[in-house]
């Protein structure tokens, strides 16, 4: 099991609601949300334009070419009883990803506390430790 949360990603007048995998092993200097090309298309951010940085991420599976739009989107977590404030995030577009990933800094900025990843349990950092939330089902994005 893993922890996935329901998020809303917005850019101007476009938005996408999806589950996102909270990946504490995805280390970043800034809050980043990695998304498949299909999500970027829905946000009108694909194909890339002039304000996009093309770079290579070193991953466990080898080098991965990605496109980064610095502070390109706003992200919030949505549950049945809480909608968090939006957080500015870098959008990282991956040609091979099939689901949305949250980086370690993004997890922190969204105030997500991973309680028992093996069981898919999490909570918001401001909630009491007894308040346990369950992981969302995955949402896979295919081209």
C-alpha positions in Angstrom: 0.0 0.0 0.0 1.0 3.6 -0.4 -0.4 7.0 0.5 -2.4 8.8 -2.2 -4.4 11.9 -1.6 -7.0 13.7 -3.8 -5.6 16.9 -5.2 -6.8 19.7 -7.4 -4.2 21.2 -9.7 -5.0 24.6 -11.3 -3.4 26.8 -13.9 -5.3 30.0 -14.9 -8.8 28.8 -15.7 -7.9 25.1 -16.1 -8.0 22.5 -13.4 -7.5 18.7 -12.9 -8.7 16.7 -10.0 -6.8 13.4 -9.4 -5.2 11.2 -6.8 -1.5 11.9 -6.2 1.0 9.5 -4.7 2.9 11.1 -1.7 6.5 10.0 -2.6 8.8 11.0 0.2 11.7 9.5 -1.8 11.1 12.1 -4.5 13.5 14.8 -3.1 13.3 18.3 -4.4 14.5 21.8 -3.4 11.0 23.3 -4.1 7.5 22.0 -3.9 7.1 19.9 -7.1 4.2 17.9 -8.5 5.2 15.4 -11.3 2.5 14.7 -13.8 2.1 12.7 -17.0 1.8 14.5 -20.3 -2.0 14.0 -20.4 -2.4 16.0 -17.2 -0.2 18.8 -18.6 -2.4 18.8 -21.8 -5.5 19.3 -19.7 -3.9 22.3 -18.1 -2.9 23.7 -21.5 0.8 23.2 -20.5 1.7 20.7 -23.2 3.4 20.9 -25.6 6.1 23.0 -23.8 6.5 26.7 -24.4 9.2 29.2 -23.9 9.0 29.3 -20.0 9.8 25.6 -19.7 13.1 24.2 -18.5 14.1 20.8 -20.1 16.3 18.8 -17.8 17.3 15.2 -16.8 16.3 13.7 -13.5 18.5 10.9 -12.1 16.1 8.2 -11.0 16.4 4.6 -9.7 15.4 3.5 -13.2 18.0 5.6 -14.9 18.0 9.1 -16.4 14.6 10.6 -17.2 14.1 13.7 -19.4 11.5 16.0 -17.9 10.1 19.5 -18.4 9.8 21.9 -15.5 7.5 24.9 -15.2 8.6 26.8 -12.2 5.7 27.8 -10.0 3.5 26.8 -12.9 0.5 25.4 -11.0 -1.3 25.7 -7.7 -2.2 22.5 -5.8 -4.5 21.8 -2.9 -5.6 18.6 -1.1 -9.3 17.8 -1.0 -11.0 15.4 1.4 -14.7 14.9 2.3 -14.3 17.4 5.2 -11.3 19.6 4.3 -10.1 21.6 1.3 -6.6 23.0 2.1 -5.3 26.3 0.8 -3.6 26.3 -2.5 0.2 25.9 -2.6 2.4 27.2 -5.5 4.3 24.3 -7.1 6.7 23.6 -9.9 5.0 21.3 -12.5 7.3 18.5 -13.6 6.1 16.9 -16.8 7.2 13.3 -17.4 6.8 11.4 -20.7 6.7 8.0 -18.9 4.8 8.7 -15.7 1.3 7.3 -15.5 0.2 8.9 -12.2 0.8 12.1 -10.4 3.5 12.3 -7.7 4.1 14.7 -4.9 7.7 15.5 -3.9 8.9 15.6 -0.3 8.7 19.4 -0.2 5.2 19.3 -1.8 4.0 16.8 0.9 5.3 19.2 3.6 3.8 22.3 2.1 0.4 20.6 1.8 0.7 19.7 5.6 0.5 15.9 4.9 1.8 13.6 7.7 2.5 10.1 6.5 1.4 7.9 9.5 1.5 4.3 8.2 2.5 4.1 4.6 2.2 0.3 4.4 -1.5 0.6 5.4 -2.1 3.8 3.4 -2.8 5.9 6.6 -2.1 9.6 6.7 -3.5 12.8 8.4 -2.9 16.6 8.2 -0.1 17.8 10.4 -2.6 20.0 12.4 -4.9 17.1 13.2 -4.5 14.9 16.3 -2.6 11.7 15.8 -5.8 9.8 16.4 -7.3 11.3 13.3 -6.3 8.8 10.6 -7.3 9.2 6.9 -7.1 6.4 4.3 -5.4 6.5 1.0 -7.3 7.3 -2.2 -7.5 4.8 -5.0 -5.0 5.4 -7.8 -5.8 7.4 -11.0 -3.7 6.3 -13.9 -3.3 8.7 -16.9 -2.6 7.0 -20.2 -1.9 8.9 -23.5 
